[in-house]
Amino acid sequence: MSHVRSIFLSDIHLGTRACQADRLLSFLRHHESDYLFLVGDIIDFWSMSRGIHWTRQQNTVVQKILKRARRGTRVIFIPGNHDEALREYVGTSFGDIELVPEYVHELADGRRFVLLHGDEFDQVTRYHRWVAVLGDVSYNVLVRINVHLSWIRRTLRIAGYWSLAGFAKRKVKGALEFIYGFEEAVVRAVAERGLDGVVCGHIHAAAMKDIGGIVYINCGDWVDSCTAVVEHHDGRLELVHWMEAATGAEFQADLELEEAR
């Protein structure tokens, strides 16, 4: 078990088939923190309006987060566009979890980072919602195809994880231009506020880079890349790629513990 100062998670998309809750459970099992920041799209109300897929693993993720909040971890939830219904309740708390529109977090080394989901910098999401919904459906199709490809790769004993959705994001010119444009827009806004950096989500493209003196960090997601950001006790930030899934025994132990509470 590793104890870090802060954990940043985004784009978990609970309520969908694509959500890799088993890997997130494994990550949480290996990481405790003083702060837990949920940077949007934790629950996918968009997809759930078309059909709900809620597993015991996903339920255990929710229970783990609630338990940490009860035990003293400061849990801050910044709703994204997929869980935008919760934006009506920002400024309140539920189950010891604080709901805020954004948050300025001071790292252990004194640097100040704004935490926000990022959809406000996505012109498609803001002004062409039907296109955003179509893109969301297409992305979920790629992720579900990738599940079958992963099974084939394991059957053929091909080592390593390969993502069809990730490949499309890296190779399709339009996707690359969208990612670069998004990053630049976010960094420009952060620079105008005189902050040192930003932690966001939304575009499912994990990154940690310096852009014009501003540290840009994207948490990635838990449907494809399975990435999180952690802050160590000295203020150092790390992007963690987590491919290990919780074993059946670990999940059962967690489940029994949560159900006993």
Stockholm file with secondary structure:
# STOCKHOLM 1.0

chainA/1-261         MSHVRSIFLSDIHLGTRACQADRLLSFLRHHESDYLFLVGDIIDFWSMSRGIHWTRQQNTVVQKILKRARRGTRVIFIPGNHDEALREYVGTSFGDIELVPEYVHELADGRRFVLLHGDEFDQVTRYHRWVAVLGDVSYNVLVRINVHLSWIRRTLRIAGYWSLAGFAKRKVKGALEFIYGFEEAVVRAVAERGLDGVVCGHIHAAAMKDIGGIVYINCGDWVDSCTAVVEHHDGRLELVHWMEAATGAEFQADLELEEAR
#=GR chainA/1-261 SS CEEEEEEEECCCCBTSTTCCHHHHHHHHHHEEEEEEEECSCSBCHHHHTTCCCCCHHHHHHHHHHHHHHHTTCEEEECCCSTTGGGGGGTTCEETTEEECSCEEEECTTSCEEEECCCGGGCHHHHHCHHHHHHHHHHHHHHHHHHHHHHHHHHHTTCCSCCCHHHHHHHHCHHHHHHHHHHHHHHHHHHHHTTCSEEEECSSCCCEEEEETTEEEEECCCTTTTCEEEEECTTSCEEEEECCCCCCHHHHHHHHHHHHTC
#=GC SS_cons         CEEEEEEEECCCCBTSTTCCHHHHHHHHHHEEEEEEEECSCSBCHHHHTTCCCCCHHHHHHHHHHHHHHHTTCEEEECCCSTTGGGGGGTTCEETTEEECSCEEEECTTSCEEEECCCGGGCHHHHHCHHHHHHHHHHHHHHHHHHHHHHHHHHHTTCCSCCCHHHHHHHHCHHHHHHHHHHHHHHHHHHHHTTCSEEEECSSCCCEEEEETTEEEEECCCTTTTCEEEEECTTSCEEEEECCCCCCHHHHHHHHHHHHTC
//
